[in-house]
């Protein structure tokens, strides 16, 4: 028995139902025409004065940039990119060839050398979550030992200010510090969803209360 084909000219797909193949039958049911296509609704320009960017979707009135400003800060004109949110100072690098945590060229961050020389190879426990961390792990790995400057000052390289930390806690603390700087000048607070967020300890206290 021969296999029947779709009734649409130049369509060689197998017959599905009512004379059409599966794709053409779906178009028939959806658009009333087996060759029908969804109507093309063009993207409009962003409604913000002076912005020529296209809207983020065909039903939106804002471009991606102004949508995120509205969502995050409650104001399409909010601009926080120019705010300095990085911690003070810069990491100091010294030449120490052959040191266990130095690079192939013999360069090493001073704070890493100082802490290694004090606490040794380890493994050690993250000061924040107690996860076991090691010096030799790949950068970005969960068990990679990061040296945390407790006061956030990258140039304050004294042993009392240095502590072993896992990558998650170290990067999380940095993100929280940047977040608090933006919040302190009014950022994020205009959005109900963002403003409702709390630190874990604050959420626990709210539940108990």
HELIX and SHEET records of a PDB file:
HELIX    1   1 UNK A   22  UNK A   31  1                                  10    
HELIX    2   2 UNK A   64  UNK A   73  1                                  10    
HELIX    3   3 UNK A  110  UNK A  119  1                                  10    
HELIX    4   4 UNK A  159  UNK A  161  5                                   3    
HELIX    5   5 UNK A  167  UNK A  184  1                                  18    
HELIX    6   6 UNK A  192  UNK A  195  1                                   4    
HELIX    7   7 UNK A  200  UNK A  208  1                                   9    
SHEET    1   A 2 UNK A  93  UNK A  95  0                                        
SHEET    2   A 2 UNK A 107  UNK A 109 -1                                        
SHEET    1   B 2 UNK A 124  UNK A 125  0                                        
SHEET    2   B 2 UNK A 132  UNK A 133 -1                                        
SHEET    1   C 2 UNK A 146  UNK A 149  0                                        
SHEET    2   C 2 UNK A 162  UNK A 165 -1                                        
END                                                                             
